[in-house]
Amino acid sequence: MKPLLLLSTIHRNHAANSGYQALAEHFPGSRYLHTIRADPRGGLGLFAARVARQVSFSRWYLGGCALLELEAWRNLRAGFSGIVHSMWTDHDLGFLDLVLDRKRHRLVGSFHNCSDTFVDTIRFPRRLRRFDAIIILSETQRRFFLDAGVWPERIHVVLHGVDTSYFTPGKAVLEPFTVLAAGGYRRNFPLLREVCVRLKGEAGIRVEVVGPTAFANLFEDLPNVRFRSGLSDREYLEALQSCACLLQTVENATANNVILEAMACGQPVVAERIGGIPEYVDESCAILTEAGDADGLAAGLIELRKSAAKRELLAAGARKRAEALDWENVAAQMRRIYERL
């Protein structure tokens, strides 16, 4: 395989063992460059970042992205020849594709956003044709790239991975039956509230919501809900391990870290058939409803509460599905793509 240069900004709100950058650990001979995904605090650096964002490939380009591309450019100038993989292209790419030497470099990009947000993030879709391989995390993203003129054979679905050695089953708390709902980005909190309202009459079920403080007021009047924010990595892991199941309500999704990590902890999932979620879970590990079906989601949770056999069956299926998506298996798929280049 050609030499590999991996590039990624790091999201501060991700747990240390979450996030796509874990892929880099499975290519120990590669060069892995990373920065924090943030703008400078002020001064000339902040001004330069704002100017760059007005003309960059990604409209979500930040100062940390510019620092990442600058370091990558230094590696190219120093003679690097091989595969350059932008691991968060829809967030991080500004100008790097414009300075690559097509004879010496192969460009790979991973795209995480839902198809309905690409128009807000990608300023120059025609530049996608420069990529030798485009990695999507869900089939729901494919149409955008085909419409942009990308050759079909250059588009590859590689599902997101999970660290199954860190996220492992613990001792679930089944009395009271604790339902965990976690995350912030593109979560459907109004729908989550509707589900919690429908569960108020179920004395044996409590809901623990882990999310941004801005949404706490939605649940203040519900005695069956506990709202938490700012959990440490250890507290987050304990919440996953000790719940009875995961409830996930979303506006849209490609991959979803919380679903993957809950499954790795052996937790059944109750969620909607929306976006890429059905590509990650099925009836062997989850109860899926139609989008926006608060009654169906509540009924699924009640079913798991009443049927220990059902919960145990889905819990075993969840761990098995997570193991299939362990980063080692995901890296093996990526390696095959790299080798074709």
C-alpha positions as CSV (number, residue, x, y, z in Angstrom):
1,M,0.0,0.0,0.0
2,K,1.2,3.5,-0.7
3,P,2.3,5.8,2.2
4,L,-0.7,7.2,4.0
5,L,-1.3,10.7,5.4
6,L,-4.4,11.0,7.6
7,L,-5.9,14.4,8.5
8,S,-8.5,15.2,11.1
9,T,-9.7,17.9,13.4
10,I,-10.9,16.7,16.8
11,H,-14.3,17.7,18.1
12,R,-14.1,18.8,21.7
13,N,-17.5,17.5,22.6
14,H,-16.6,13.9,21.6
15,A,-15.6,11.5,24.3
16,A,-12.0,10.4,24.1
17,N,-12.9,7.0,22.8
18,S,-15.5,8.3,20.4
19,G,-15.1,9.8,17.0
20,Y,-13.8,8.9,13.5
21,Q,-10.2,9.7,14.4
22,A,-10.0,6.3,16.0
23,L,-9.5,4.9,12.5
24,A,-6.0,6.3,12.5
25,E,-5.0,4.0,15.4
26,H,-5.3,1.0,13.0
27,F,-2.8,2.3,10.5
28,P,0.3,2.6,12.7
29,G,2.7,3.2,9.8
30,S,0.8,6.2,8.6
31,R,1.3,9.9,9.4
32,Y,-1.6,11.2,11.4
33,L,-2.0,15.0,11.6
34,H,-4.7,16.4,13.9
35,T,-5.8,19.7,15.5
36,I,-8.7,20.8,17.7
37,R,-11.7,21.9,15.7
38,A,-11.9,25.5,16.8
39,D,-11.2,29.1,15.8
40,P,-8.5,31.2,17.4
41,R,-9.7,33.2,20.4
42,G,-9.1,36.6,18.8
43,G,-6.8,38.9,16.9
44,L,-5.3,38.4,13.5
45,G,-5.7,34.6,13.7
46,L,-9.5,34.9,14.1
47,F,-9.8,37.4,11.4
48,A,-7.8,35.2,9.0
49,A,-10.0,32.2,9.8
50,R,-13.1,34.2,9.1
51,V,-11.8,35.4,5.8
52,A,-10.7,31.9,4.8
53,R,-14.1,30.5,5.6
54,Q,-15.7,32.8,3.1
55,V,-13.9,31.1,0.2
56,S,-13.1,27.6,1.5
57,F,-14.6,24.3,0.2
58,S,-16.4,23.8,3.5
59,R,-18.6,26.6,4.8
60,W,-17.9,25.2,8.3
61,Y,-14.1,25.7,7.9
62,L,-12.4,26.9,11.2
63,G,-9.0,28.1,12.2
64,G,-8.1,24.6,13.4
65,C,-8.9,23.3,9.9
66,A,-6.5,25.9,8.4
67,L,-3.7,24.8,10.8
68,L,-4.3,21.2,9.8
69,E,-4.1,22.0,6.1
70,L,-1.0,24.1,6.6
71,E,0.8,21.2,8.4
72,A,-0.4,18.8,5.6
73,W,1.0,21.2,3.0
74,R,4.3,21.2,4.8
75,N,4.4,17.4,4.5
76,L,3.7,17.6,0.8
77,R,6.4,20.2,0.3
78,A,8.8,18.0,2.2
79,G,8.3,15.2,-0.3
80,F,5.3,13.1,0.9
81,S,4.0,10.9,-1.9
82,G,1.1,8.7,-1.4
83,I,-2.6,8.7,-0.2
84,V,-4.0,11.8,1.5
85,H,-7.1,11.0,3.5
86,S,-9.2,13.9,4.8
87,M,-11.2,12.2,7.5
88,W,-13.8,15.0,8.0
89,T,-13.9,16.5,4.5
90,D,-17.3,18.2,4.8
91,H,-16.0,20.1,7.8
92,D,-12.2,20.4,7.3
93,L,-11.4,20.8,3.6
94,G,-10.6,24.4,2.6
95,F,-7.9,24.4,-0.1
96,L,-5.7,21.3,0.2
97,D,-7.2,19.5,-2.9
98,L,-6.0,22.5,-5.0
99,V,-2.4,22.0,-4.2
100,L,-2.1,18.2,-4.6
101,D,0.1,16.8,-7.4
102,R,-2.1,14.4,-9.2
103,K,1.0,12.3,-10.2
104,R,2.2,11.9,-6.6
105,H,-1.0,12.0,-4.5
106,R,-4.3,10.2,-4.3
107,L,-7.0,12.0,-2.4
108,V,-9.6,10.3,-0.2
109,G,-12.4,12.0,1.7
110,S,-14.8,10.8,4.3
111,F,-18.1,12.6,4.6
112,H,-20.2,12.6,7.7
113,N,-23.1,15.1,7.2
114,C,-26.6,14.1,6.2
115,S,-27.5,14.7,2.6
116,D,-29.9,17.5,3.6
117,T,-27.0,19.6,5.0
118,F,-24.5,19.2,2.2
119,V,-25.8,22.3,0.5
120,D,-25.1,24.3,3.6
121,T,-21.6,22.9,4.0
122,I,-20.1,22.2,0.6
123,R,-19.5,25.4,-1.4
124,F,-18.0,23.9,-4.5
125,P,-19.5,20.5,-5.3
126,R,-17.6,20.3,-8.7
127,R,-14.4,19.9,-6.7
128,L,-15.6,16.6,-5.5
129,R,-14.5,15.2,-8.9
130,R,-10.9,15.7,-7.8
131,F,-11.3,12.9,-5.2
132,D,-9.9,9.4,-6.1
133,A,-12.2,7.9,-3.4
134,I,-15.1,9.3,-1.5
135,I,-16.1,7.5,1.7
136,I,-19.7,7.8,2.8
137,L,-21.2,6.6,6.0
138,S,-24.7,5.9,4.7
139,E,-26.3,5.1,1.4
140,T,-28.5,8.1,1.9
141,Q,-25.5,10.3,1.0
142,R,-24.8,8.7,-2.4
143,R,-27.2,10.7,-4.5
144,F,-25.5,14.1,-3.7
145,F,-22.2,12.9,-5.0
146,L,-23.6,11.3,-8.1
147,D,-25.4,14.6,-8.9
148,A,-22.1,16.4,-8.4
149,G,-20.6,14.4,-11.2
150,V,-18.5,11.9,-9.1
151,W,-17.9,8.7,-10.9
152,P,-20.0,5.9,-9.2
153,E,-17.0,3.6,-8.8
154,R,-15.2,6.2,-6.7
155,I,-18.0,6.2,-4.1
156,H,-17.7,3.7,-1.2
157,V,-19.9,3.0,1.7
158,V,-17.9,2.2,4.8
159,L,-19.9,2.3,8.0
160,H,-18.7,4.1,11.0
161,G,-16.8,2.0,13.6
162,V,-16.8,1.7,17.4
163,D,-14.2,0.8,20.0
164,T,-15.6,-2.5,21.4
165,S,-12.7,-2.9,23.8
166,Y,-13.6,0.3,25.6
167,F,-17.4,0.3,25.2
168,T,-18.2,-3.1,26.8
169,P,-21.3,-4.4,28.7
170,G,-21.7,-3.6,32.3
171,K,-24.4,-4.3,34.8
172,A,-27.7,-2.9,33.5
173,V,-30.1,-1.4,36.0
174,L,-33.5,-3.1,35.2
175,E,-35.4,-1.8,38.3
176,P,-36.3,0.9,37.8
177,F,-36.1,0.3,34.0
178,T,-33.8,3.1,32.9
179,V,-34.0,4.4,29.4
180,L,-31.1,6.5,28.2
181,A,-31.3,9.2,25.5
182,A,-28.0,11.0,24.8
183,G,-26.5,13.5,22.4
184,G,-27.2,16.9,21.0
185,Y,-26.5,17.4,17.3
186,R,-29.6,16.9,15.2
187,R,-31.5,15.2,18.1
188,N,-35.3,15.6,18.0
189,F,-35.9,16.8,21.6
190,P,-39.6,17.7,21.1
191,L,-40.2,14.2,19.9
192,L,-38.2,12.9,22.9
193,R,-40.4,14.9,25.2
194,E,-43.5,13.4,23.6
195,V,-42.2,9.9,24.3
196,C,-41.4,10.8,27.9
197,V,-45.0,12.2,28.3
198,R,-46.4,8.9,27.1
199,L,-44.3,7.0,29.7
200,K,-45.5,9.1,32.7
201,G,-48.0,6.4,33.6
202,E,-45.4,3.6,33.5
203,A,-44.2,3.6,37.2
204,G,-41.4,1.2,36.5
205,I,-39.8,3.3,33.7
206,R,-37.5,6.3,34.2
207,V,-35.8,8.3,31.4
208,E,-32.3,9.7,31.7
209,V,-31.5,12.4,29.1
210,V,-27.9,13.4,28.5
211,G,-27.8,16.5,26.4
212,P,-27.0,20.2,26.1
213,T,-28.3,22.4,28.9
214,A,-30.3,24.5,26.4
215,F,-32.9,21.7,26.2
216,A,-33.2,21.0,29.9
217,N,-36.3,23.2,30.3
218,L,-38.3,20.9,27.9
219,F,-38.3,18.2,30.6
220,E,-38.5,20.2,33.9
221,D,-42.1,19.3,34.4
222,L,-41.7,15.6,33.9
223,P,-41.1,13.7,37.1
224,N,-40.0,10.5,35.2
225,V,-37.1,12.3,33.5
226,R,-33.6,13.1,34.8
227,F,-31.7,15.6,32.7
228,R,-27.8,15.7,32.8
229,S,-25.2,17.6,31.0
230,G,-21.4,17.8,30.9
231,L,-20.7,14.2,31.8
232,S,-17.0,13.0,32.0
233,D,-15.9,10.2,29.7
234,R,-16.2,7.8,32.7
235,E,-19.7,9.0,33.6
236,Y,-20.8,8.7,30.0
237,L,-19.6,5.1,29.9
238,E,-21.3,4.3,33.2
239,A,-24.5,5.7,31.8
240,L,-24.3,3.5,28.8
241,Q,-23.5,0.4,30.8
242,S,-26.1,0.9,33.5
243,C,-29.2,1.7,31.4
244,A,-31.7,-0.9,30.3
245,C,-31.8,0.3,26.7
246,L,-31.1,3.3,24.4
247,L,-33.8,5.6,23.0
248,Q,-32.7,7.8,20.1
249,T,-34.9,10.4,18.4
250,V,-33.3,12.3,15.6
251,E,-34.1,14.8,12.8
252,N,-31.8,12.9,10.5
253,A,-28.7,10.8,10.7
254,T,-25.9,9.0,8.8
255,A,-23.9,7.3,11.5
256,N,-24.6,7.9,15.2
257,N,-21.9,7.4,17.8
258,V,-24.3,7.0,20.7
259,I,-26.2,4.1,19.0
260,L,-22.9,2.3,18.2
261,E,-21.5,2.8,21.7
262,A,-24.7,1.7,23.4
263,M,-24.8,-1.4,21.2
264,A,-21.2,-2.1,22.2
265,C,-22.3,-1.9,25.8
266,G,-24.9,-4.6,25.0
267,Q,-27.9,-2.3,25.1
268,P,-31.0,-2.7,22.9
269,V,-31.9,0.3,20.8
270,V,-35.3,1.9,20.2
271,A,-35.2,4.4,17.3
272,E,-36.8,5.6,14.1
273,R,-36.3,4.4,10.6
274,I,-34.7,7.6,9.5
275,G,-31.5,8.4,7.5
276,G,-28.8,5.8,7.9
277,I,-30.0,4.3,11.1
278,P,-31.5,1.2,9.5
279,E,-28.0,0.5,8.0
280,Y,-26.6,0.2,11.5
281,V,-29.4,-1.5,13.4
282,D,-32.1,-4.0,12.5
283,E,-34.6,-6.3,14.2
284,S,-31.8,-8.4,15.7
285,C,-30.7,-5.6,18.0
286,A,-33.4,-2.8,17.8
287,I,-37.0,-1.9,17.8
288,L,-37.5,0.5,14.9
289,T,-40.5,2.7,14.2
290,E,-41.5,5.1,11.5
291,A,-40.1,8.7,11.8
292,G,-41.9,10.8,14.4
293,D,-43.9,7.9,15.9
294,A,-44.0,8.8,19.6
295,D,-46.6,6.2,20.3
296,G,-44.5,3.5,18.6
297,L,-41.4,4.5,20.4
298,A,-43.1,4.4,23.8
299,A,-44.7,1.1,23.0
300,G,-41.3,-0.4,22.1
301,L,-39.9,0.7,25.4
302,I,-42.8,-0.7,27.3
303,E,-42.4,-4.0,25.4
304,L,-38.7,-4.2,26.5
305,R,-39.7,-3.4,30.1
306,K,-42.3,-6.2,30.2
307,S,-40.4,-8.8,28.3
308,A,-37.0,-9.8,29.8
309,A,-36.5,-12.4,27.1
310,K,-37.0,-9.8,24.3
311,R,-34.5,-7.4,26.0
312,E,-31.9,-10.1,26.5
313,L,-32.3,-11.2,22.9
314,L,-31.8,-7.7,21.5
315,A,-29.0,-7.0,24.0
316,A,-27.0,-10.0,22.7
317,G,-27.7,-8.9,19.1
318,A,-26.6,-5.4,19.9
319,R,-23.2,-6.5,21.1
320,K,-22.8,-8.8,18.1
321,R,-23.6,-6.0,15.7
322,A,-21.2,-3.7,17.4
323,E,-18.4,-6.3,17.2
324,A,-19.0,-6.5,13.4
325,L,-18.4,-2.7,13.3
326,D,-15.3,-2.7,15.5
327,W,-12.7,-0.3,14.2
328,E,-10.5,-3.2,13.2
329,N,-13.1,-4.4,10.7
330,V,-13.7,-0.9,9.4
331,A,-10.0,-0.4,9.0
332,A,-9.8,-3.6,6.9
333,Q,-12.4,-2.2,4.5
334,M,-10.5,1.0,4.3
335,R,-7.2,-0.8,3.6
336,R,-8.7,-2.5,0.6
337,I,-9.8,0.8,-0.8
338,Y,-6.3,2.3,-0.2
339,E,-4.7,-0.7,-1.9
340,R,-6.8,-0.1,-5.0
341,L,-5.4,3.4,-5.3
